[in-house]
């Protein structure tokens, strides 16, 4: 005789919808990140960076922090892109490749989960963990700013720059997930992301500007410069870059003329969003078509 099933038992058998699965997977993965040794190590690295920056500011006080905008433009504008890349490498380098390398993907594939759900949940969790690290770095700078500038410790440009930094973080993490989905070994995701974002894109932008003589709008490091440029008094808010020409005297009436492109704030946002969307789409497509063998 069939056994009657209570309404409570039936409700427990219902599989959550895609959004519910994403939320559950994100919550689980984020908890794993925040409790992991890598998160503690990363926070420690950022703390060390903060101590070094604080020492430099205290020692070179007069020449470095003449104004609050110069302070944040120098330390936040150059520091947060590095912290973002570091966080993306730590949390995203093995997010997808690790499923193949550690064979944990076999367990996930046995569950009623779409691969897009797994990809989205892991990405959101890595993004939130990385944002926590970025905010910790910001807190260190705000402590310095509050000490030196008192009431002027929070210029409105810092809010705009924080938004730009979050968009850049999302783009870097999207590219990291793409690399992680292309290979079945985590090391490739770590190494490629580090090389490209810490060295490769910067060199590519310099080559395009110096040799080809055009605006390097296709390079994400060019777009990330808006994080610091927003603190400049002559900030470019447009959707196109601005060419700045400068001349450096070298003696006997001679000088070296250099041409530098300054990305517009709106232009930088568009470039970073394109990187994010394209990288995430290609990475997801790759993950959905990869076989667990």
Protein Blocks (a to p, Z undefined) as FASTA:
>chain_A
ZZdddfklmmmmpccdfklmmmmmmmmmmmmmmmpmklmmmmmmmmmmmmmmmmmmmmmm
mmmmmpfklmmmmmmmmmmmmmmmmmmmmmmmmmmmmmmmnommmmmmmpccdfklmmmm
mmmmmmmmmmmmmmmmmmmmmmmmmmmnommmmcfklmmmmmmmmmmmmmmmmmmmmmmm
mpccfklmmmmmmmmmmmmmmmmmmmmmmmnopafkkbmklmmmmmmmmmpmkbcfbfbd
cdddddddebjhiacddddddddfklmmmmmmmmmmmmmmmmmmmmmmpccZZ
